[in-house]
């Protein structure tokens, strides 16, 4: 039987929170870039398709909504184990 260490390694307070914030930042960064480009695309499309109710603008709004709420990108996020994706 391996020898047991008497003390657990000391963890810096807030280490997990700091790591989670860093991961969240790295995920949001490219999504922000996509959002900016969607806005540019919308402006360019308005020159060709002035009707803001056209299907293409509805699609752009749906994409923008999914980017604003990335937790909605994964279906059943609260009930489906991550391993199933």
KOLDOBA-101131 format. One record per atom (N, C-alpha, C): x, y, z. Coordinates in steps of 0.1 Angstrom, whole numbers, plus 2048, in hexadecimal, padded with zeros to 3 digits. Example, Ala and Ser with C-alpha at 12.3 -4.5 7.8 and 13.67 -1.06 7.14 Angstrom:
2
8847C784E87B7D384E8847DF84E8807EA8478897F584788180084F
***
This chain:
85
8087F480080080080080980C8008068167F780F8227F680D82A80381883180681783A81280E84581080684881A7FD85381980386081D80186B8168068788197FD87D82580488382E7FC88883A7F48958377F989C82D7F18A882A7EE8A981B7E38AE8187DF8B080A7E78BC8057E98BC7F87F08C87F27E88D47F47EE8DF7F87E78EB7FA7E38F17ED7D68F57EC7D18FB7DF7CF90A7E27D39117D97D19207DA7C29237DA7BD92B7E37AF92E7E37AB9357D67A09307D179A9367C57A19317B87A99267B97B09217AE7A691C7A379C9147A879290F79F78A91A7987869247A077F92F79A78793779079493879379D93F78979E93777C7A092A77E7A192177279492276A78892177177B92176A77992F76277D93A76977C94776278594775679194275679A94174B79493973F78F92E74378892573877D92D73277493373A76993A73576D94672C77894C73077D95772778295271978894771978D94170D78293C70477793870A76B9347027649406FD76294A70575B95670176395E6F677095E6F77789666ED7759636DF7759576DA7729556CC7639576C975A9556D374C9576D074A9666CF75196E6D575097D6D47549816C575E97B6C076397D6B37589796A975296E6AB74796A6A273B9746A37389796AF72D9826B173098F6A973C9946AA7409A06A273E99E69374399268F74299068073398E67C72B98968571C98868171699668071A99F6887159AD68771A9B367A7269B167672B9B66697249AF65E7219A265E71A99B65470C9A16537069A465E6F89A965E6F89B76577029BF65A7029CC6537049CB64470D9C264070F9C06327039BA62B6FC9B16316F09AB62C6E59B662A6E49BF6336DA9C96336DB9D26266E69D36206E89DA6136E19D26086E19C56096DB9BC5FF6CD9B86016CA9B760E6BD9B26126B89BC61D6B19C66196AD9D16226A29CC62C69B9C16296909BC6326969B563E6969BB64A69C9B56566949A965A6889A765568099B65868398F64F68C99164669098663D69697A64569496E63F6999626466A896364A6B09696426BE9696456C19716526B997B6546BB9836616B697B66D6AC97366B6A796A6766B19606796B895B66F6C39516726CE9586796D29646756DD96B67C6D996E68A6CD97168D6C897469B6C99676A36C595C69D6C694F6A46D494B6A86DD94D69E6EB94B6A16F19546AC6ED9616AB6F296A6B56ED9666C36E09626C46DA95E6D06E19526D66E59486CE6ED93D6D36FA9406D870194A6D170E94E6D570D9566E370395D6E57019656F16FF95B6FD6F994F6FA6F69457046FC93870070993670171092A6FC70B91E70470691F7107019137176F590D70F6EF9157066E490F6FF6E89086F26F59096EF6FA9026E36FA8F36E56FC8EE6F16FC8E06F46EE8DC6F86E78D36F06DA8CF6F46DA8C87016CF8CB7096CD8C47166D98C571F6DF8D17206EC8D37276EA8D07366DE8D173C6DD8CF74A6DA8C074D6D78B87436D38AB7466DB8A073F6E38A47356EA89A72D6F989A7316FE88F73570C88E73971589372D72089973172A89F72772F89371E73188872373787D71C72F87970F72287C70F71A87970471B8826F872388C6F97258966EE7308926E5
***
